[in-house]
Amino acid sequence: MESALVNRFADPVDSSDGANSSLKFWSFCSFLVVSTSIACVILARPWQFLPLHMRNAALIDEKVEQAMPPHEFVSLGFGTVCRSSLEDVRIRPEQGEILVGVSRPSCEHLCSVNERCTGFEFRMGEQRCEMWHQKIFAHRHIFHNRTVPGSPDFECILKSPSCHTLKVQKSLHDLAIMDLSFFLSDYCEYGPTNEKFDACSRFYAEHMYDTSHQLCHHLTKVCRSTTCEGTLTD
């Protein structure tokens, strides 16, 4: 009779009726406590006794949590595209993956859980996620030096960059700020405009300086330095 009761109440949780299976488990526990004074022990993973659809969700959440290392993403700023070197003129990486219709947070998440991903380039208008599986050694500013058609709504983001990478990228960004200053002086007679995507955009100019400060912050933190000046000679 005891064996029959065990078989009756201890059906597998992943049967077609998950809710009933869960109820049977707790009924069996009650039977043990009342009839035999044996405590019902919950295993280390109590989600085993949830209905199937809830248990699968718990398993997925647990695996994702375990697979997410603490990566830090560093943006090179609005209007930037990723490059493998200063000579690189390709519009896509030799090694990488391109997804369309993906939001920026989703693109960042996909890169964070991909061990091969070194960073990504995101284009807002197309919701285009370009994940890089090779080193991003350089970047280009295409806002006032238009090299692609359409809005220059690109952004290159590095994944946990090294000290050396940050030094190189910060130096390139400093050169871009100097270039922008000359551009504004030569072609923007009335100063920066309020048009976001205009070549003389005030938004872009202010964003460039904000990004420079952020890069300096990341550089001093990663390189454990008190300054981000003279980066390439360190």
N, C-alpha and C positions, 0 to 999 in steps of 0.2 A: 504493500500500500504506500509506504514511504517513497519507493522508487516511482510509483505512478504519479504521486503528487509532485515530485521533482520534475518529471517529464511534462506534467501539465502546466506548471507555473514557470518553468525556465526555458520557454521558447526563445530562439534567437531574436535579437532586437531588430535585425535587418530583414525581417519578414515583410510581406506586403502590407501588413497592418502594424506600422511602427508604434502608434499610440497604444494599441491593445497590448503589444509586447512589453512596452514600458510599464503598463499597469500590471501585467502578469508578474513582472520582476518584483515590484513592490509588494504584491500580494504574497508571493513566495517568501519574501523577507518577513512579512508579518506572521506567516505560518511558522517560520523557524523560531522567531522570538517567542511566540505564544506557546507552541507545542514542545519545543526542545530547549528553550532558554539559550539558544545559540544566537549571538549577535550577527546581524547581517553586515558584512564588510563591503564598503564601497571601494572599488579599485582606484588606482592612482589617476585614472582618466575617467571621471564620472560621465563624460559625454557618451560613453559606450552604451549607456542605458537610455539615451534620448531617442526620439523617433528618428527614422533614417535620414530625412531631409535636414533635420537640425544637426544630427551627428556629422553628416558630410560637410556642412557649413563650418562646424567647429574644427574639423580636421583641416580644412583649407585654411582657415584663419591661423591655426597653430603652425602650419607649414610655412605660410607667408611670413609670419612673425619671426620664425627661426631663420628664414632665408634672407632677411633684410639687414645687411650690415649698416653701420652708422656712417653713410657717405655724406660728404659735404659738396654741394654744387656751387660753382662760382661763375656768375654771368660776366661775359666780356662786354655786355652792353647792347643796347638797341642799335640795329643797323650793322651788326657784325656777322660774318660768316666764318665757319671753321676752315682751317687749312692745315695740311700736314707739314708744310714748309712755306717759306716766303716765295718760292718759285712755283708753288702749286696753284694752278688755275682751273682745276677740275670743279665742276658744279656738284659733284657727289664724291664720297670717299671711295677709295679702292676696296676697302674692307668695311662693310657696314650694312645697315638695314634701313629702309625707308618705309614709313607708314603714313598714310593720309587719312584725315578725319579723326585725328587724335588730339586731345587737349594738351596744353603744356604740362599740367600736373601729371597726367597719365603718361606722357612721354618721359618725364623725369622718373616716375615710378618704374617704368619698364627698363630704363637705364640702370636704376639702382639695384634691381634684382638680377641684372645680366652681368656676369663676371667679366665678359669681354668688352663691355661698353666703357669707353674712356670719356664720354661726353656726348652731347647731342647739339644739333642745330635745329632750331624751331622757326617755322614761318607762320605767323599768326593768321594771315588771310586765308591760307590754304589748309590750316591746321595740319601742317606737314612736319612730321617727326623724323629727323635724320640721325639715327644712332651710329656713332663711330665705334669701330672695332680696331682702330689703330690710333697711334698717338696723335694728339692735336698739338703740334709744335708751334703753330702760328695762327693768326686770324687777319681778316681784312675788314676795313670799314667801307661800306658801299653806299652810305647815306648821301654824302655830297659828291662821291666819286661813283656815280651809277654805272654798274657793270651788268645789271640784270634788269629785264623789263618789269614794269609794275611797281607797286609800293616796296620800299626797302625795309619791309617789316620782318627782318631776320634777327635772330639772336643766337650767339654761340655760347654754350654753357659747358664748363669743364667739370669733370667728376673727380673729386678728391685730388686736385693737382699737386704736384710736388713743388718744393721750394724753387728749384731751377725753372720749372715750367711757369710758375707765377712771375718770376723775375723777367723772363723773356716776354711773356704776354703783357706785363706792366710796361715794359720799355716800348713795345709796339704801340700800346695804347697812348703813351706819352707823345710819341711821334705823330699819332693820328690827331691829337689835340693841337699840336703845333700846325699841322696841315690844315685843320679846320680854321684856325685863327687866320692863316693866310687866305683861305678861301673866302671867309666872311669879309675880309678887308678888300679883296679884289672883286668879288661878285655880288656882295650884298650891300649895295650903296646906302640903303636906308636901315641897315642893321638887321638883326634876326626878326623873322616874321612869326605870327601866331599860328600859321598853318603847320599842322603836325608833320606832314610828309613833304613839306617844301624843303628844297636844298638849303635854304637859309633859316630853317626852323629853330625857333627859340627853345622849344621842347627838346630837340636833339642836342643842342649845345649844352643846356643845363644837365641833361642826362649823361652826357660825356663826362662832365666834371664830377657828378655823383658817382658814376662807375669808377672813376679814377680813385676816389676816396675809398670806395669799397675794396678795390683791388689792393690798395695800400694796406688796408686793415687785414685782409687775408694773408698778404705777403709777410707782414711783421709777425702775424700769429704762427704761420706755418714755418717760416724761417727763423723764428725766435730772435727777431731783430728789433731794434728800437727805431729804425728808419727804413724807408723803402727807396732811398736815393742811391744812385750809383749801382743799380742792381746787377748789371751785366758783368761788372768787374769783381763782384764778390765771389 
